[in-house]
């Protein structure tokens, strides 16, 4: 029984390998035709040999490295579409250089091989992709593609689909679809509808459409090889029905052949090193960079798509390293081996033998492949890209982002792929600015009731400050401040300066990660507005990097501009300035009436003098005593997890200290330190207990007073929390 299962498993792996290999042969032939048929049509067979070898290496290497993860390699389609443009422009450049040389030279003129020049261009792209993939994978930078907006990538891939689609039409008919000029459009249309070409590209278009619909509707792993087989059979039947011979089909350019050489592969890459026109190759640096860029995007998206097919997570960086080591432009294409329940590694290794056999033995077979099949496969791939991004995504993407996809596609169709990439990158910046600008990076909050310093002030000062809320404008800024959000910040400042100029303009930059030059210019204008309206501009929580950038723009500490370490101290500066301007008088504490204290407590209080820097309460000690600040100033601070000390509150005369811990019974949660020489009135736990036993009425008055104090602080805290979570 086990031998029978092993035998069945071996047959399944053999079948899967042959199917994958056959499909890969067709794809490799189609991609080679796309790259070389336009640039060097007479050397198409040699180009097919290069792609078949690349397919065999890709299948074999990735089966060995990634087969256990259910991944089977494939020559990448997206980069090939861009590579076809690069090949044609490189060939054209090499031919032009050769003609100029022949025209201008009086002596012997070197004639570089155009085919080797195209091979050299593909070699540069291949090696560049390998290096980029290795760097991204080694340093775990595979997620860099996330920085490119999704619709921009969609526009690139939709444009790639157009290149594949029109490449398929060209392979089948010899007519290139172009929309650059009205004359070119008219001439191309006339050629397409002529009876000679119509019968060539319509079958290819129909075959590609049928293949796409079959894959989309049936969703079975064998649908591609079955449809390919049916297409070949129908083409053979058509030849028999029309009485055409193979030689006639070759002469009529219905087949890929005949090829100049019976050998599909030779070491063209090595020969290209010395035989290529490298000046023509290097002149195409923009196209080379575009091909590498598209290949990088495509392979990262293919990995994500493979994860969906295989229902498992793949290590993007590992896949990139494997592709980099392989040094070929390759994507991850899983599904056939996985869905057929076979070992993807064994199936991939068997599949690699198929294109390799085609290189060794199959020149006479490859040249018999119908052009309509090759063109139809390219049409199928192009439709897959375009339908996904133009049709399927129309209800998924927001209108603005969907419009970006259409604009990039339109530029690629109307002009070329490289202008489409440029437009796409520009739109990426615009899209980022628009979307980031929608985020509320600048928020204006109210001073007085909700936002105030942690200085615990007497009731008279708090009441006075509540009436001065309009005298302070507070702006909380978040994230990276750039030209898209700096203008909104400046408008808030300008609007307030023109209607009701504040005494203090507070800009909190604690949560700002950075600013650009546009933001610096906006702050310079804000400084001038503050100076003109008599306001003081207070920056709080400014990091060293941001402060250096502001200084380069001319914003430094002055009579108009102040810098405070945090918002708390910035608001404290505003409060003290307002109280000083209004000359608010706070009654000095007078005996038993200190801070609203109940009458009769004097006998229970102990006066304690504190020199500057004395620690009155230590964090963690038992809560035995309550204090009332009679004069001086106390600072409440705690130690953070990082070991730094943070100010929680500054206490002024008339404030009660330590009542919360006394009622809750928990250890002290912070230190209380004398900022200046101070005097406190101490009410010990023993005194309170004695008061409760000897004078219950006074004790009740004491507890009511402490409860009122706690309620007032709690109300202010709740208002602050509401403002923070708004």
N, C-alpha and C positions, 0 to 999 in steps of 0.2 A: 504494500500500500504506500509506504514511504517512498519507494523507488518510482512508483507511478506519479505521485505528487511532485517529486523532484523532476521527473521527465516533463510533466505538464508545466511546471514553473520554468524550466529551461526553454520550452517552446514559446511560452508567453514572453519571456525576456527577449528571445530571438525575434519574435514578431514585432514587439515594441521597438527594438533597436532598428530593425529594417524600416519600419514605418517612419520613425523619427529621422533616420538617416536619409530616406527618400525625400521627405518634406524639406529637410535642410539642404539637400542638393538643389531642389527647385528654388528655394530662397536664395542660396548662394549664386546660382546662375542668374536669377532675376536681379540681384544686387550688382553683380559684375556687369551685366548688360546695362544697367542704369548708369554705372560709373564710366564704362569704357566704350559703349556703343556710340555715344555722341562725341567723345574726345578722340578716340583712336579706333574707329570701327573695324579697320582691317586687322587689329590685334585683339579682337574680342575673345578669341579662344584662349590667348595667353592670360587675359584678365580673368576669365572664368577659372582657369587653373589656379591663379592666386587665391581667389575667393574659396575654391573648394579646399585648398590646403588650410586656409584660415578656418573654415568650417570644421574640418577634421581636428585641428588643434584645439579649437574652442570646445567641441563636443568631448574630446578625450580628456583634456586638462580639467574641465569643470566637472566631468563625471568622476574623475579621481578625487578632486578636492571637495566637491559639493554634492556628489551623488547621494550620499547618506542623508542629506537634507531634502532629497526629492527634487533637486534642481538639475536641469539639463541645459547646457549652453547653446547659444545661437548667435550667429553674426547679427550685429545690431542693425535695425532698419532705419531708425531716426537719423543717425550720423551718416549712413550711406546716402541718404537723400541730399544732405548738404555736401557730402564728398563728391557727388556727381557734378555739382556746380563748380566746386574747386577744381575737379579734373578737367572740365571743359575750359575754364578760364586759364588754367595752367598750360594746357595744350595750345590754346590760342596765343598766349604770351610767348611760348617757345617758338611757335611758327613765325610770329611777327619778328622776333629777335633774329631768327634764322634768315628771314627775307631781308631785313635791314642790313645784316652782315653781308649777305650775298650781293646786295646793291651797292654798298659803300666800300667793300673791301676790294683792293686791287690784287692782293695775293690770294693764297689759299684760305678758305673760310671753313672753320669747323662746323660740322652739321650735327647737332645733338639729336639723339633719338627722342622723339616726342613721347613715345610710349614709356620709355624709361624715365622721362621727366615726370609724367603722371604718376608712375610707380613711386618715384622719390617723394612726391607730394603726399601720397597716401602713407608712405613710410614715416614721414615727419608727423602726420596726424596720429598714426598708430603709436609711435614712441611717446609722443606728448601725452596722449591719453593714458598710456601705461604709467608714466611718471606721475601724472596728476592723480590717477586712481591709487597708486601706492602711497603718495603723500597723504591724501585724504583718509585712506584706510589705516595707515600706520599711526597717524596722529588723531584718529577717531574724529574726523571732521565731516563724516558723511551727512550730518544734518545741516550742513551749510546751504543745501538747496532750499531749506525752509525759509531762507531769507529772501528768496525770489518769490514775489506774490504769485499765488496759485493761478489767477487768470492770465498773467504774463506767460507763465510756463505753458498754459493751455493754448495761448496764441502761437507760441513757438511750435508746439506739437501739431496744431492744426495746420500751420504753414508747412511743416514737414510732410503732413498728409497730402497737401496740394502738390509738393514736389514729387512724391511717389506716384500720385495719380497721373500727373502730366507726363512723368517718365514712362509710365505704363503705356499711355497713348503713343508716345514717341517710339518706344520699342516696337509696338505693333504696326504703326503706320509710317514712321519716319517724319511725321509732322510735329513740330514743337508748338505747344500752346503758349502764346505770349500776349500780354495785355499792356505792354509798355507804351505802345503808340496805337493810334486809331488805324494807321495804315497796316501795322503789323497784325492787329486784330482782324482787319478785313481780309488780308492775304491769308492768314491762318485759317479763318473761317471758310474761305473759298476752297482751300486745299482739303480741309476736313470733309466738306460736303461733296467733293468730287467723287464720282463713282469708283475711281481707282483706289482711293484711300478709305472711302466709306466702308467698303467690304473688309478692310483690314482692322480698323479700330473698333467698329461696332461689335464684332464677336468678342474682342478682348474686353470691352466695356461690359458686355452682357455676362461673360464668364466671371469677371471680377465681382459684378453685382450679385450673381447667383452664389458665388463662393461666400461673399459677405453675409447674404441673407441666410444661407445654410448654417454658417457658424453662429450667427446671432440667434436663430430660431431653434436649431436642433441642440446645440450646446453639448455635443458628444466629442470625445477625443479623436475619433476616427473620421470625422466629417471632412477634414481637410484632405487627407490622402484619398478618400473615396471620391470627392468632387474632382480632384486632380486626375484621378484615373478615368473618371467618366469623360472629362474634357479631352484627354488624350484619345480615348476610344472614339468619341464623336469626330475629332479631327481626322482620324484615320478613315472613318466611314465617309467623311466628306471627300477625302482624296480619292477613295475608291469610287464614289458616286460620280465624281467629275472626271475620272479617268486620268488623274494627275500622277506623274511619277515622282519619285524622291528627288531626282535631279532637277525636274521642272520646278518642284517646290523650293529647292535651294536657289535656283536661278531667279525665281519670282520673289525671293526674300520672305517666303512663308516660314522658313526654318531658320534657326540660329546660324547654321553652317552655310557654306563650307568654311572651315578654318584653314589658315595658311599652314599651320604646323600640326602634325599628327600627335605631337606631345603637348599635353595641356599645361605642363608645369616645367619651368626651368628656373634657375636661381636668379630671377629678374631683380630681386631686391639687392643682391650683391652687385650685380652689373649696374644698377641705377646709381650706386655711389660714385662711380667713375664716368658713367655714360650719360648722366642726366644734365640738363641745363639748370644748375642750381640758382642762377640769377632769376630765372623764371619762377622757380619754386619759392624763393624767398620774397619775391615781389607779391606773392599771394598770402602774406602773413595774416591779413585780416580774415580771409576765408579759412585759413588754418585754425585761427583762434576761434572762429565761429563753430567750425566742425567739432573741435575739442569741447567747447562750451555745451553744444547740443548733446554730444555723446555723454557728458557727465550728468546732465539733467536726465537724459533718457535712462541711463543705467540705474540711477537712484529711484526713478519712478517705476522701472521694471521690477526692482527688488520689492517695492511696496505691493505691486500687483501680484507678484509671485506669492507673497505672504497670504494674500486673500485666497488664491487658488489652492495653496497647500494647507490652509488653515493652521498655520504655525508661524512663529516669529523667526525671522532671519536676522543675523548680525550684519547690518549694512556695511560696517567697516571691514568685516571679514570678506564679504563678497567683493568689495572694492579692492582689497589686497589681492585676492585671487585674480581678478580681472587685470590688475596692474602687473602682476607677475606674468600673466599670459601675454601681455603687451599687444593685445588686439582689441579693437573696439567690439565689445561683446556685451550683451544683456543677459538677464536671467529669464529663461522661458521654461517654466515647469508646468506639469499638468498631464501630459500624455502618459508618461511612465507612472506617475502617481495614481492617476485614475484607473489605469489598467492593472493596478495592484502588483506591480513588478518592482524589482530592485532598480532604482534609477541609476545607480552607479554602473551596473552591468549593462543596462539598456543604453546608457550614454556611451559606454566604451564600444558596444556593438554598432551603435549609430555612427560613431566616428569612422568606422571602417568603410561605410558606404561612400561618403565623398572622397575618401582616400582611394577607394577602388575606382571611382570615376576619374580621378586624376591619372591613375596608372593605366587603366584599360579602356576608359570610356570616352575617348575623344570622338570616336565614330558614333557613339550613342548620344553624347551631349549635343552634337551639332544637329541632331534630328529633332530636338525639342522645338515645338511650334512657338513662334514669336507671340501668337495670340495667348498662349498659356503663360509665357513669361510676363507679357504685358498685363494680362488679367490678374496675375498674382500681385503685381505692383499696384494695379487699380484697387484690388481688394485691401491691401495694406493702407493705401491712401484713404479709402473710404472709411476704414476703421478709425483712423485718427480724426478725420474731419467730422464724421457723424457723431463721434463721442463728444467733441468739443463744441460743435456748432448746433447740433440738434439735442443730444441728450442733456447737455449742461444748461440749456436755455431756461429750464425751470428750477435748476439747482442754484445757479449763480445769481446774485443780485443784478439788477439792470446795469449798473455802472460797470461791474466787473465783467459781465457778459459782453458789454460794449467794447471793453479792452480786448477781449479775445477776437472780436470781429474786426477791430481796427488793425491789429497786428496781422491777421490773416489777409485783410484787404491790401495792406502795404506789401506783403510778400507776393501776393498774386499780381498786383499792379506794377511793382518795381522789381524787387529781388529779395533774397533771404536776408542779406546783410543789412539793408535798410530796415527790414522788419525787426531785426535784433536791436538796432539802434532805437527805433521807435518803441520797442518793447521795454528797453531799459529806461527810456525817458518816462514812459507810462508807469513803470514800476515806482519811480521816484514820486510822480504825481499821485499815484494811488496811495502810496505810503503817507504823503503829506495830507491828502484828503481824509483818509481813515484815521490817522493819528490826530489830525486836527479836530476830529469829532469827539475825541476823548476829552473829558473835563479836566484839563491839566491845571487850570487856574480857577480857584474858588475864592470868592469874597465872603468873609464871615463878619459877624457883628462884634464890636468891642463893648465891653462893660458887663452885661449879664452873663454871657456864655464864655467869651474869650477874655481872660484877664490874667494877670500875673499870679504867681503862687505866693505873693506877699499877703499875709493874713492881716488885713488892715482893720482899724477900729470902725464902728458903724458909721460915724460921720464921714470918713473918707470914702467908704464903700458907697454910701448914698450919693455923695458928690460925683463920684466917677460914673455912676449909673446914668446921670444926666448928661454926660459928655460922650455918649456913644458915637455921635456923628463927627467927633473931633479926631477920630482915629480910623483910618482905612486899613484893613488887614487883608492881604492877598496870600493864600496858600498855594504854592506851586509844586507840581509833581512831575516826575519823569524827565525826559530830555527836552529842553526848551530850544526850539528851532524856529525858523521863519514862519512856519505854519501856525504856531501857537503864540509866538512873541507879539504878533500884531494884536491878537485878542487881549493879551495882558496890557499892552499900551493903550488900547481903546478904553479899558476899564479905568485906567489911571487918568487919561485925558478927559473922559466924561465927568469924572468926579472933580477934577481940577477946574473945569469950566463952569460947573454948577455950584458946588459947595466945597471949596478947597479944604482938606483936612489939616489939622495941626501936625499930625504924624502920618506918614505913609509907611506901613510895615509890610515888607515882602519877605516871606519865610521861604528859604531855599533848602531846608533840611532834606527834603525828599527829591531834590533835583540831582540827577546823575551827571548832567553836563549841559552846556549851552553852546550854541554856535555864534558866529559873528553877527548874524541878524538879531539875535537876542541881546547881544552886547549893545548894538546900536539902539535897540528899543529901550534898554535901561539908561543909556546916555540921554535919550529924549525925555525919559521919565525924570531924570535928575534935573534937567533944565526946566521941566514943568514944575517940579517941586520948588526949585529956586525962585521961579517967577511968581508962584502963588504963596510963598512964605512958608512952605511945608518943610518938614525934616524927613528925609528918606532913610529908613532904618532897614538894613538887611540883617536877617537872622539865620543862623544855622548854615552859613555859607561854607562849603568845603574849600580846602586850600586850592584845589585845581580851578574851581569856579572863581574864587577870589582873584587868582592870578590872571585869569582871562578878563575879568572885569577891570583889573588894574591896567592891562594892556590897552583897554578901551578908554582909559582916563577916569575910571570910577574908583576913587580912593577915599579914605576917611577924611572928612572936612567938616566945615560948619553946617553943610547941607546933608552930607552923607555920613551915616554911622553904621558900624558893624558890631553886632552883638552875637555871642556864642550860640544862643538858642532863642526860641520864641518867648520863653518865660522871662528872660532878662531883657529882651527887647520891649515887651509889654510893661515890664517894671519901669524902664526908662520913660515910656510914654506916660504912665500914670504919675510918676514923680514930676514930669514936666508939666502935665495938666494941673496937678495940685499946686505946683509952684506958681503957674500962670494965674490961677484963680485965687491964690492966697487963701486956700481953705484952712480954716482954723479948727484944730482938734482940741477940745477941752482937756486939760491935763487931768490925770487921775486924781481924785480927791477922796482920800480916806476910804471909808467903807463903800463909797459909791463907785469904786474902781470897776470899770467895764460892766456896769450894771449888776455888780455883785450884791447879793442880799445883805441887808444891814445886819450887824451883829456877828459877822465872821471874823472880825479883827482878832478876837481872843484866840481863835483857832489857827491863825496864820503865823508862819515863821518867815522872817525876811532873810533872803540869801543874796549875797553880792557875788557876781560872777565876773572875773577878769576876762579880757578878750581871748577867745580861743578855748575857753573852758567847756568841757563836755558835760552838759547838765544831765542828759539821759543817754544811756548806752543801748545800742541795738541788742536785743536778746535778753535784757535783764527783766526781773519780775516787776509788774506794774503796781507799785505800792503807793505812789504819791501823785498829786495833781498840782500843777503850777499855774500861776497867773503872772504874766510879764508886766511889771510895773514901769520899767524904763529900759532903754537900750534896744537891741535887736537880736533875735535868735534865728538860727538857720536849721531847718530840718533836712537831713540828707541820709541817703542809704548807699550801700555798696552793691553795685551790679554784679552779674555773673562774671563779667570780664575783669572785675577787681577795681573798676573806676568808681569814684564817688559822684553821685548825682543829687542835685538840689531838688527837693520836693516842695519846699515852702519856705518863705521868709516871714517871720512873726514880728509884729509890731506891738507896742504897749497896749494893754487891755485885752490880750488874747489868752485863752486858756490852753494849757498844754498837758497832755497825758490822760485826758478823761476817757478816751475811747478804750485804751488798754485797761484802765481801771475797771470799767464796766464789763468788758469782755473777758477779762482774766487771762488773756494771752500775753506772751512776752512782748516787750517793746519791739516794734517793727522798723524803727529808724533811730538814728542818732539826732540829738538836739544840741547844737553848739552855739556858743555866744559869739556873734559876729562883731559886737562892740562890747565895751564894759556895760554890764546889764545888772538889773535888780529884779528878782522874782520873789513872789509870795508863795510859800510852800504850804500845801494842805495835805497832811499825811493821812494814810489809811487809818491809823489809830485815832487821829483827831475826828475823822468822819464817824467812826464807830462810836466814839464817846459822845459826839453830838447827837447821833441817832438815839442814844440811850438817855441823855440828859435833856436835850431840847429837840424833840421830834418836829416841832413846827419849823425851826430854823433848818433842820436837816431836809425837810420837804421842800423848803424854799431853795436850798442849795441844789437839790436834784432837779427841780423845775428849771432853774437857771442853766445848769449843765445840759439838760435835755433841749432847751431852746437853742443853746449854742450849737449842739450837734445837729438839730433840725435845719438850722440856717446853713451850715456847711454842707449837709446832705443835699439840700435844694440846689445850691450852687453847683455841686458836683454833677447832679442829674442833668442840669441844663447844659453843662459842658459836654457830658456824654452824648446828649441828644444832638448837639451841634457836630460832634466828631463823627457820629454814625449817620448823619444826614446825607 
